[in-house]
């Protein structure tokens, strides 16, 4: 995985799957950028939807404050739409 991302998955270790889902998001993002097939795009978009709600759940549970959760969602959303 490329380490040039703003949010390091290791910083979220112990937050109920958030770290693992961030790793998977970045991996799928890199796969899609290397090979822009419809299948890779679908897998990446599906995972982004799941990650969006995982971040929301961690926010509601109090693991993430709302400002940080919004910043993460905005950053990842920009990657997903780019």
ZIURKA-V767728 format. One record per residue. N is the residue number from 1. RES is the residue in one letter. SS is DSSP state (H for helix, E for strand, - for the rest). D_FIRST is the distance of its C-alpha to the first C-alpha in whole Angstrom. Layout:
# ZIURKA-V767728
N_RES_SS_D_FIRST + N_RES_SS_D_FIRST
This chain:
# ZIURKA-V767728
1_X_-_0 + 2_X_-_4 + 3_X_-_6 + 4_X_-_9 + 5_X_-_10 + 6_X_-_13 + 7_X_-_13 + 8_X_-_11 + 9_X_H_11 + 10_X_H_12 + 11_X_H_15 + 12_X_H_16 + 13_X_-_17 + 14_X_-_20 + 15_X_-_20 + 16_X_-_21 + 17_X_-_18 + 18_X_H_16 + 19_X_H_13 + 20_X_H_13 + 21_X_H_13 + 22_X_H_11 + 23_X_H_8 + 24_X_H_9 + 25_X_H_10 + 26_X_H_7 + 27_X_H_6 + 28_X_H_10 + 29_X_H_10 + 30_X_H_8 + 31_X_H_10 + 32_X_H_13 + 33_X_H_13 + 34_X_H_13 + 35_X_-_15 + 36_X_-_18 + 37_X_-_20 + 38_X_H_22 + 39_X_H_20 + 40_X_H_16 + 41_X_H_18 + 42_X_H_20 + 43_X_H_17 + 44_X_H_15 + 45_X_H_18 + 46_X_H_19 + 47_X_H_16 + 48_X_H_17 + 49_X_H_20 + 50_X_H_20 + 51_X_H_17 + 52_X_H_20 + 53_X_H_23 + 54_X_H_21 + 55_X_H_21 + 56_X_H_24 + 57_X_H_25 + 58_X_H_24 + 59_X_H_26 + 60_X_H_29 + 61_X_-_28 + 62_X_-_28 + 63_X_-_25 + 64_X_-_24 + 65_X_-_27 + 66_X_H_27 + 67_X_H_26 + 68_X_H_23 + 69_X_H_22 + 70_X_H_24 + 71_X_H_21 + 72_X_H_18 + 73_X_H_20 + 74_X_H_21 + 75_X_H_17 + 76_X_H_15 + 77_X_H_19 + 78_X_H_18 + 79_X_H_15 + 80_X_H_16 + 81_X_H_19 + 82_X_-_18
